[in-house]
Amino acid sequence: MENTQPKTAKKPEIAEVEALLENPEKVVVVQTAPSVRVALGEMFGGKTGEKVTGKMVSALRKIGFRYVFDTDLGADITIWEEAKEFLERVKKDGPYPQFNSCCIGWLSTAQRMFPDYFEKGLISTVKSPIGCLGSVVKTFFAERVHVKPENAVVVAVVPCILKKNENALPYNKTNGLPDVDYCWTTKDLGAVISERAIDFNALPDEEFDNPLGESTGSGTIFGRSGGVLEAIIRTAIYYDRKSVEVDDVVFTPSPLSPDIMDCHFQIAGKDLLACHCGNLGARLIANLIKEGKNPYHFVEVMACPGGCIMGAGQPLHLPAEGVSPLQVRQLRSQGLNDIDHSQAIRISALNPSVQAVYDAIYDGEAGSEKAHHALHRRYGND
């Protein structure tokens, strides 16, 4: 007997992208965030935290995306800009602290609870990795493949449902066009793969398209708590003294709160203190700022415990499966760390593909006027 049960309606962001994939006038590009590659396989029976980058790329090509790029490269761009921003702040001795701006959950909280941070210049103005890469796609890459920017469609596969709101914010645009047009979560992508009866585990491993598929270990660790801060430190140290040595940052619990993890480092001859935390820690630091007692020079805030690897768009695990949320966090974090340690290049400032982009459109230098125009936000402005 024919099944007469009504089909569940597709999410608009999925249905619209699938329609655009069939439109010959559009070039539909997809980029994938760091955390997706250590969680997507879990939807197809894979081990928690197992890296499935090659199969993910292969699946996206089977779905029909023209080009498959790596958001890790976008993270490298974010790091170039934010590390330069931080180094200039250190040289001027403030204002402190510099807060990261890549987590939309944290950014939304700050806009609601700490609007003065924006007025005081405490929040980095650098766009998130998906925004930076989207901007590059609609400028550098569109020109390279002879496509009008308005005909380039950028889809980002992300671990966070709030990213679906980020791409609509007025300051996430370049030359009047949204940097990112659609966001799919990891679970959205898994659902599309299943609906199309793609045998994920049988797929061959494929590589990202270049020139926007080459990334560093620093871009990868953006997906876990402390990774943004660690990546910024690596590149800021490189900018400061051209050191290519990479020592993993050691974080220690802060006496202020178990939600805050501290680290010490040196830049420009100054001893600096930084931390990563969640929204609870950010509130405690806010009180210190208000009282004039803030000890930190840089603060990374991630709204989700563990960072993007535990975003609400990632696969969930029930206790009955025999793995706790803490174990999931640890395994996914370790998956990203393993990728970082396996990379030939672990400092964002040394990514040759990013340098090629900067040479082509940003006068060859992080923090340039052209880079600020395309890669930085003007909060509160359309």
Residue pairs with C-beta under 8 A, 6 or more apart in sequence:
10 18
11 188
13 164
13 182
13 183
13 184
13 188
14 184
14 188
14 191
14 192
16 182
17 28
17 153
17 155
17 182
17 184
18 64
18 192
20 26
20 28
20 153
21 28
21 63
21 64
21 65
22 64
25 151
26 151
26 152
26 153
27 66
27 67
27 142
27 145
27 147
27 151
27 152
27 153
28 64
28 65
28 66
28 153
28 155
29 65
29 66
29 67
29 68
29 69
29 137
29 141
29 152
29 153
29 154
29 155
30 60
30 65
30 67
30 68
30 69
30 154
30 155
30 156
30 157
31 68
31 69
31 70
31 71
31 74
31 130
31 133
31 134
31 137
31 154
31 155
31 156
31 157
31 212
32 56
32 57
32 60
32 68
32 69
32 70
32 71
32 156
32 157
33 71
33 129
33 130
33 156
33 157
33 158
33 159
33 223
33 308
34 71
34 72
34 75
34 219
34 220
34 221
34 222
34 223
34 308
34 336
35 159
35 186
35 223
35 224
35 307
35 308
35 309
35 311
35 314
35 332
35 336
36 56
36 157
36 158
36 159
36 186
36 189
37 51
37 52
37 53
37 56
37 335
37 339
38 49
38 50
38 51
38 52
38 223
38 309
38 332
38 335
38 336
38 339
39 49
39 159
39 186
39 309
39 314
39 315
39 332
40 52
40 56
40 186
40 189
40 190
40 315
41 47
41 50
41 51
41 52
41 55
41 200
42 48
42 50
42 315
42 317
43 186
43 187
43 190
43 193
43 194
43 200
43 315
44 190
44 193
44 200
44 201
45 201
46 52
46 201
47 331
48 317
48 323
48 327
48 328
48 331
48 332
49 328
49 330
49 331
49 332
49 333
49 334
49 335
50 335
51 335
51 338
51 339
52 200
53 205
53 339
54 203
54 204
54 205
54 206
54 207
55 200
55 201
55 203
55 204
55 205
56 189
57 68
57 205
57 206
57 207
57 208
58 203
58 204
58 205
58 206
59 189
59 193
59 198
59 200
59 203
60 68
60 157
60 189
61 68
61 206
62 196
62 198
62 203
63 192
63 193
63 196
63 198
65 155
67 141
67 209
67 212
68 206
68 208
68 209
68 213
69 133
69 137
69 208
69 209
69 212
69 213
70 208
70 212
70 213
70 214
70 215
70 219
71 129
71 130
71 133
71 156
71 158
71 219
72 129
72 215
72 216
72 219
72 220
72 222
73 133
73 212
73 213
73 214
73 215
73 219
73 351
73 353
73 354
74 128
74 129
74 130
74 131
74 132
74 133
74 134
74 136
74 219
75 102
75 129
75 215
75 218
75 219
75 220
75 222
75 231
75 348
76 215
76 216
76 218
76 219
76 348
76 351
76 354
77 129
77 132
77 133
77 136
77 348
77 354
77 357
77 375
78 102
78 126
78 127
78 128
78 129
78 132
78 222
78 375
79 218
79 219
79 222
79 231
79 232
79 234
79 235
79 348
79 349
80 235
80 348
80 349
80 354
80 358
80 366
81 126
81 132
81 366
81 367
81 371
81 375
81 376
82 98
82 100
82 101
82 124
82 126
82 232
83 232
83 235
83 236
83 239
83 348
83 349
83 366
84 239
84 366
84 367
85 98
85 124
85 125
85 126
85 367
86 98
86 124
86 232
86 236
86 267
86 298
87 236
87 239
87 240
87 267
87 268
88 367
89 95
89 96
89 98
90 236
90 267
90 268
90 270
90 272
90 297
91 268
95 120
95 121
95 122
96 122
96 294
96 296
96 297
97 122
97 274
97 285
97 289
97 294
97 296
97 297
97 298
97 299
98 122
98 124
98 297
98 298
98 299
99 106
99 110
99 117
99 122
99 123
99 124
99 282
99 298
99 299
99 300
99 301
100 106
100 124
100 228
100 229
100 232
100 298
100 299
100 300
100 301
101 107
101 123
101 124
101 125
101 126
101 127
101 128
101 377
102 126
102 128
102 129
102 222
102 228
103 128
103 301
103 302
103 303
103 308
104 128
104 160
104 162
104 163
104 165
104 166
105 160
105 162
105 279
105 302
105 303
105 304
106 279
106 282
106 301
106 302
106 303
107 123
108 162
108 165
109 279
109 282
109 301
109 303
110 117
110 118
110 123
110 282
110 301
111 118
113 283
113 286
114 286
117 123
118 379
118 380
122 289
123 379
125 372
125 376
125 377
125 378
125 379
126 132
126 375
126 376
126 377
127 135
127 172
127 179
127 375
127 376
127 377
128 163
128 166
129 219
129 222
130 156
130 158
130 163
130 166
130 167
130 179
130 180
130 183
131 166
131 167
131 172
131 179
131 180
131 375
132 179
132 375
133 154
133 212
134 154
134 156
134 167
134 174
134 178
134 179
134 180
135 174
135 179
135 374
135 375
136 212
136 357
136 361
136 374
137 152
137 154
137 212
138 149
138 152
138 154
138 174
138 175
138 177
138 179
139 149
139 174
139 175
139 361
139 374
140 357
140 360
140 361
141 152
141 211
141 212
142 148
142 149
142 151
142 152
149 175
149 177
150 177
153 181
153 182
154 178
154 179
154 180
154 181
154 182
155 180
155 181
155 182
155 183
155 184
156 163
156 167
156 180
156 182
156 183
156 184
157 183
157 184
157 185
157 186
157 188
157 189
158 183
158 184
158 185
158 186
158 308
158 311
158 313
159 185
159 186
159 223
159 308
159 309
159 310
159 311
159 313
159 314
160 185
160 304
160 308
160 311
160 312
160 313
161 185
161 311
161 312
161 313
162 303
162 312
163 183
163 313
164 183
164 185
166 172
166 180
166 183
167 178
167 179
167 180
167 181
167 182
167 183
168 178
170 381
170 382
171 377
171 378
171 379
171 380
171 381
171 382
172 178
172 179
172 180
172 377
173 179
174 374
184 192
185 311
185 312
185 313
185 314
186 311
186 313
186 314
186 315
187 313
187 314
187 315
188 313
190 315
193 200
207 213
208 214
210 353
211 353
211 356
211 357
212 353
213 353
214 351
214 352
214 353
215 343
215 351
216 343
216 345
216 346
216 347
216 348
216 350
216 351
217 246
217 339
217 340
217 341
217 342
217 343
217 345
217 346
218 230
218 231
218 234
218 235
218 340
218 346
218 347
218 348
219 231
219 348
219 351
220 227
220 336
220 339
220 340
220 343
221 227
221 230
221 231
221 336
221 337
221 340
222 228
222 231
222 308
223 307
223 308
223 309
223 332
223 336
224 306
224 307
224 308
224 309
224 332
224 333
224 336
224 337
225 261
225 276
225 278
225 300
225 302
225 305
225 306
225 307
225 333
226 249
226 251
226 261
226 276
226 300
226 307
227 307
227 336
228 276
228 300
228 302
229 249
229 263
229 274
229 275
229 276
229 298
229 300
230 248
230 249
231 348
232 298
232 300
233 249
233 263
233 265
233 267
233 274
234 246
234 346
234 347
234 348
234 349
235 347
235 348
235 349
236 267
237 243
237 265
237 267
238 244
238 347
238 349
238 350
239 349
239 366
240 267
240 268
244 347
244 350
246 346
246 347
249 263
249 265
250 263
251 261
251 262
251 263
251 275
251 276
252 261
252 262
252 263
253 260
253 261
253 262
254 260
254 261
254 262
254 275
254 281
256 281
256 284
256 285
256 288
257 277
257 280
257 281
257 284
259 277
259 278
259 280
259 281
259 284
260 275
260 276
260 277
260 281
260 284
260 285
261 275
261 276
261 277
262 273
262 274
262 275
263 273
263 274
263 275
264 271
264 272
264 273
264 274
265 272
265 274
266 272
272 297
272 298
273 295
273 296
273 297
274 296
274 297
274 298
274 299
274 300
275 281
275 285
275 296
275 298
275 299
275 300
276 299
276 300
276 301
276 302
277 284
277 285
277 299
277 300
277 301
277 302
278 301
278 302
278 303
278 304
278 305
279 301
279 303
281 301
282 299
282 301
285 294
285 296
285 299
288 294
288 295
302 308
304 310
304 311
304 312
305 325
305 329
306 329
306 332
306 333
307 333
309 329
309 332
309 333
309 336
310 325
310 328
310 329
310 332
317 323
317 325
317 328
323 331
340 346
345 351
348 354
355 364
358 364
358 365
358 366
358 368
358 371
361 370
361 374
362 368
362 370
362 371
362 374
362 375
363 369
363 370
363 371
365 371
